[in-house]
Amino acid sequence: MTTQPIPMTSELPEKQHRYGRVWRILLMIAGVWAVGTAVYLLFLWPWMKTWGATEDEIEATLPGDDIVPNANLRSTKGITIQAPPAAIYPWLLQLGVDRGGMYSYDWLENLFGLNVHTTDQIMPEYQNVQVGDFWRFTPKDYVLNPGPGLYVKQLVENEAVLLCFGMEGQAEEPCIDTWQLVLVPQADGSTRLLLRSNMAMEPELPIKLTYFVQFLMERKMLLTLRGRAEQQ
């Protein structure tokens, strides 16, 4: 009968020390994650979802707020453009990867093969927009087909372009996520461009934690729209 060798007593404290060190590292990682998440939710998330908007704009009822019933998440962003609404509205009608572009980071989107080229001029062929049109986030020949994009829900000339996120050919009814681009003229001749999103999505935590990328893209879109309208 054979017997298993008994570990030397000096090896046991070494193994216990090694395991203890691993657990300490794991606990430190968990602690850093917990603190980082708390800071993000308490400070960064509220700032991102209301970037550039005033308290009155955040609390205001905007065109399209009735598109998503029972919305549990809302963001309202705003930017001042030194141009009248009529000079901004045509740029809004050109949104779409295979149309006027997304007015965001073309180089970043093109890393994923989207072939985006944001225009720097008003394109007449993109101005005849109808309710029900679909503006794509991916090219028609993209590997993801049908792809995601925006359905045109309502148009108010020189005032609002109201959009709903969805997959091509699979419109969400009722809508669960909007882009509401609203133009508010100011007394000094400038215009406030507001971007509101109403969302009816669960669970909320993953949406909030992944919102940073969406915020960067939306912020860049507003800045680019301002640049285009003011240069015109």
ABEGO torsion letter per residue (X at the ends): XBBBBBBBAAAAAAAAAAAAAAAAAAAAAAAAAAAAAAAAAAAAAAAAAABGBBAAAAABBBBGAAABBGBABBBBBBBBBBBBAAAAAAAAAABEAABAEAGBBAAAAAAAGAGBBBBABBBAAAABBBBGBBBBABBAABABOBBBEBBBABBBBGABBBBBBBBBGBBBOBBABBBBBBBBBBAAGBBBBBBBBBBBBOBAAAAAAAAAAAAAAAAAAAAAAAAAAAAX
